[in-house]
Structure formats: structure tokens, C-alpha cells
Amino acid sequence: MSFNKIIIVGNLGRDPELRYTPQGNAVCNFSMATNEKRRDKNGDLQDITTWFRITLWGRQAENASKYLQKGNPVYIEGRLKLDEWTDRDGNTRQTLDVTATDMQFLSGGVRSEEMSAAAGGSNASNEFSTSSQPTETQESGDDTGDDEIPF
């Protein structure tokens, strides 16, 4: 048995980019950073930033594109993959890629009021979540359930 799941709480490093596959499925990509403080050898606090590339599918992708922007805090769950590639100078580089299965918008972003209104009006908190996985039906272009509210 094996298991691959990652939970990330961080901030967007760039605005989400939404596109559609030839089959009409929404896919959204953005970078996300987590920050932590660690002491170096001299005892001084250092900021450590870890970058991730996030991929979302379906309604989740459309919601991210609509409500998120650079700097917004977000909670992501998904599957982690390490990609290695060679840059133009011949150096080996690595990228942490996450295919998201769950997403929660966190309060404090520029569009929090808009997200709150979309989540149900004045009694809603400044958070709402979506959950979606790229299933075989999503990848094949089956739009079943697209008329449902995504949250």
C-alpha cells in the first residue's frame, strides 16, 4: 500500500492562469509559497521559502481563477510530484508540483468580501472551500453536474 498526500497553507506567488483542454476541461496553474523561520549556525532567524507549482481542475480551477490573485492565502491538499529538468545553462533543476484535490480560500485576501458574498451572503465567513479531483469523466469532457453551485 502507498499514499501520497500533501497539505500546504501559503500564499500565491502569481495570479492563477486558467485555460481549457481541447475537451473543454478547465485547468488552472499558479505558484504558491510557504514560509518558515529557522535559526542558522549563528542563532539568527532566517526566512526559509519553499515554492510549489499548483494545478487545479474543473470547477475548482475556475473558482481559483475567479477569486484568487497574487498574495492571497490558500489551503491546498493534493498529490506531490518532484519534477527534474535541465535549464538553458545545463543545470539540473527541481520543481515541486502539486495536483490539488481540495482547496480552501482563506480570509485576508483582497477579494475576501467577494468570496464571502459568493459563499452565501452576509452571514457567511470569509472562507469557503471547494473539493474536486480530476476524474476520468472530467478528463474526457463529461460536464455532468456543471449546473450545481461549486460550494
Secondary structure, DSSP 8 states (H G I E B T S, - for coil): -----EEEEEEESS--EEEE-TT--EEEEEEEEEEEEEE-TTS-EEEEEEEEEEEEEHHHHHHHHHH--TT-EEEEEEEEEEEEEE-TTS-EEEEEEEEEEEEEE-TTSTTHHHHHHHHTSTTS-S-EEEE----HHHHHT--TTTTS---
